[in-house]
Amino acid sequence: MKQRSGAGRHDWARAPAPAVGFPSLPTSKHNGQSQIAPVAVVDPYEPQRRMRCLARVDFLDRECRAGRIDHAALEAGREVEKVFERMSRISGVGQWFQTDHVDAASVAELQSLIGLERAFAVNAFLNWLVKHVGKRDTRLLWLVLGERFSLALAAAAFQRPGTRGLRYMRDRLADALATLADARAAKGRELRGDGRAVHGR
């Protein structure tokens, strides 16, 4: 997996901690201390400088912190998450991964829930994913970033259980995100939250 340079919020080693220390963050059943970690953010008083703070981290954050994906791949994953989040309430969308395209019933639901223009944009986004990473890895992205499967559950869904299957899924996911990051960088493409592609700036 290629690693690109670029400081992200998980490149916090050289970012100083606040002089007064970190405030304590509230925890709950679904947000434990294990999900809280230091990150680097821009100092609001000195934009040229970064400082360390505490934040809740999720799956993509943890993969980035462990060095399995870089900042560009993390950002590509975030864009994928945004589109999948808007698709998660639509029944039948998961069936898309068993066919060549979104079927007519799913498109009709998309049209009624998010509007005709956005429905076509989501469909185009899914086809863009398949074009760059293939249908198998698009399904993996959907399971992990859309359905919020753990990698172990995703490995089982692909009939690759065990430690080797988990490692295989992690590598495939990292490669897929790196490929999407490269595709976005090469074409100057940004994906908006509604899945629409914007070329250049």
C-alpha positions in Angstrom: 0.0 0.0 0.0 1.4 3.4 -1.0 1.6 6.1 1.6 1.3 9.7 0.6 2.6 12.6 2.6 0.4 15.2 4.2 -0.2 16.1 7.8 -3.6 15.0 9.1 -5.1 15.1 12.5 -3.4 11.8 13.4 0.1 13.3 12.8 0.1 14.7 16.3 3.6 13.7 17.5 5.0 17.2 17.0 1.9 19.0 18.1 2.3 20.3 21.7 -0.3 19.5 24.3 -2.2 22.4 25.9 -0.3 24.0 28.8 -3.3 23.5 31.1 -3.7 19.8 30.2 -6.7 18.0 28.6 -10.2 18.4 29.9 -12.0 15.1 30.8 -14.5 13.9 28.3 -17.7 12.3 29.3 -18.0 8.6 28.6 -21.0 6.4 28.0 -21.9 2.8 27.1 -21.1 3.5 23.4 -18.2 6.0 23.9 -15.6 4.6 26.3 -12.2 5.8 27.1 -10.7 3.4 24.6 -12.3 5.6 21.8 -10.7 8.8 23.0 -7.3 9.6 21.7 -5.1 12.7 21.1 -5.3 14.3 17.7 -3.7 17.4 16.1 -5.8 20.4 15.2 -5.1 23.9 13.9 -4.6 26.4 16.7 -7.5 28.8 16.5 -5.3 31.7 17.7 -2.3 30.9 15.5 -3.5 29.2 12.2 0.1 28.4 11.2 0.5 26.2 14.2 -1.0 23.0 15.3 -1.8 21.8 18.8 -2.9 18.6 20.5 -6.4 17.9 21.8 -8.6 14.9 22.7 -11.2 13.5 20.3 -13.3 10.5 19.9 -11.9 8.2 17.2 -13.7 5.7 15.0 -12.7 2.8 12.7 -11.1 4.9 10.0 -9.3 7.0 12.6 -7.8 3.9 14.2 -6.7 2.5 10.9 -4.9 5.8 10.1 -3.3 6.0 13.6 -2.0 2.5 13.1 -0.4 3.5 9.8 -2.5 1.1 7.8 -4.0 4.0 5.7 -2.7 7.5 5.2 -4.5 10.9 5.5 -5.5 10.9 1.8 -7.1 7.5 2.2 -8.8 8.6 5.4 -10.4 11.5 3.6 -11.5 9.3 0.7 -13.1 7.0 3.3 -14.9 9.9 4.9 -16.4 10.9 1.5 -17.6 7.3 1.0 -19.1 7.3 4.5 -21.1 10.5 3.7 -22.8 9.0 0.7 -23.4 5.6 2.4 -24.9 7.4 5.4 -27.5 8.9 3.1 -28.2 5.5 1.6 -28.6 3.6 4.8 -32.3 4.4 5.3 -33.2 3.2 1.9 -34.4 -0.4 1.8 -33.0 -2.6 -1.0 -29.9 -0.6 -1.6 -27.8 -3.4 -0.3 -29.2 -5.6 -3.1 -27.3 -3.4 -5.5 -24.1 -5.3 -4.6 -25.7 -8.5 -5.9 -26.5 -7.0 -9.4 -24.8 -4.8 -12.0 -26.6 -1.6 -11.0 -29.3 -0.2 -8.7 -32.5 -1.9 -9.7 -35.7 0.0 -10.7 -37.4 -0.4 -7.3 -34.4 1.0 -5.5 -34.0 3.9 -7.9 -37.7 4.7 -7.3 -37.2 4.7 -3.6 -34.1 6.9 -4.0 -36.1 9.3 -6.1 -38.9 9.6 -3.6 -36.6 10.0 -0.6 -33.8 12.1 -1.8 -35.0 13.5 -5.1 -34.4 12.7 -8.7 -31.1 14.6 -9.0 -29.6 13.1 -5.9 -30.8 9.6 -6.8 -28.9 9.7 -10.1 -25.9 11.2 -8.2 -25.8 8.3 -5.8 -26.2 5.8 -8.6 -23.3 7.5 -10.4 -21.2 7.4 -7.2 -21.8 3.7 -6.8 -20.8 3.1 -10.4 -17.7 5.3 -9.9 -16.7 3.1 -6.9 -17.1 -0.1 -9.0 -15.1 1.4 -11.8 -12.1 2.1 -9.6 -12.1 -0.7 -7.0 -14.4 -3.4 -8.5 -17.6 -4.8 -7.2 -16.1 -7.0 -4.5 -14.3 -4.2 -2.8 -17.3 -1.8 -3.3 -19.3 -4.4 -1.3 -16.6 -4.5 1.3 -16.7 -0.7 1.6 -20.5 -0.8 2.0 -20.3 -3.5 4.7 -17.6 -1.7 6.8 -18.4 2.0 6.1 -22.1 1.7 5.4 -23.4 -1.1 7.5 -20.7 -0.6 10.2 -19.6 -4.2 10.1 -16.5 -5.0 12.0 -13.7 -6.4 9.8 -14.2 -9.8 11.4 -17.9 -9.8 10.4 -17.0 -8.6 6.9 -14.4 -11.4 6.6 -17.1 -13.9 7.6 -19.5 -12.4 5.0 -16.8 -13.0 2.4 -16.3 -16.5 3.8 -12.8 -15.7 5.0 -13.0 -16.3 8.8 -10.0 -16.4 11.2 -6.9 -14.3 11.5 -5.8 -14.7 7.9 -9.2 -13.6 6.7 -9.2 -10.6 9.0 -5.7 -9.6 7.7 -6.9 -10.1 4.1 -9.9 -7.9 4.6 -7.9 -5.2 6.2 -5.4 -5.2 3.4 -8.2 -5.1 0.7 -9.9 -2.2 2.5 -6.7 -0.2 2.8 -5.9 -0.8 -0.9 -9.4 0.2 -2.0 -9.2 3.4 0.0 -5.7 4.2 -1.4 -7.0 3.6 -4.9 -9.9 5.9 -4.4 -7.6 8.6 -2.9 -5.4 8.3 -6.0 -8.3 8.5 -8.3 -9.6 11.7 -6.6 -6.1 13.2 -6.7 -5.5 12.4 -10.3 -8.8 13.9 -11.5 -9.0 16.7 -9.1 -12.3 15.3 -8.0 -14.1 16.1 -4.8 -17.2 14.2 -3.8 -19.8 16.3 -2.0 -21.9 14.9 0.8 -24.7 14.2 -1.6 -22.5 12.0 -3.8 -22.2 14.5 -6.6 -18.8 14.7 -8.4 -17.2 18.1 -8.9 -14.3 18.4 -11.3 -11.6 20.8 -10.5 -11.8 24.1 -8.6 
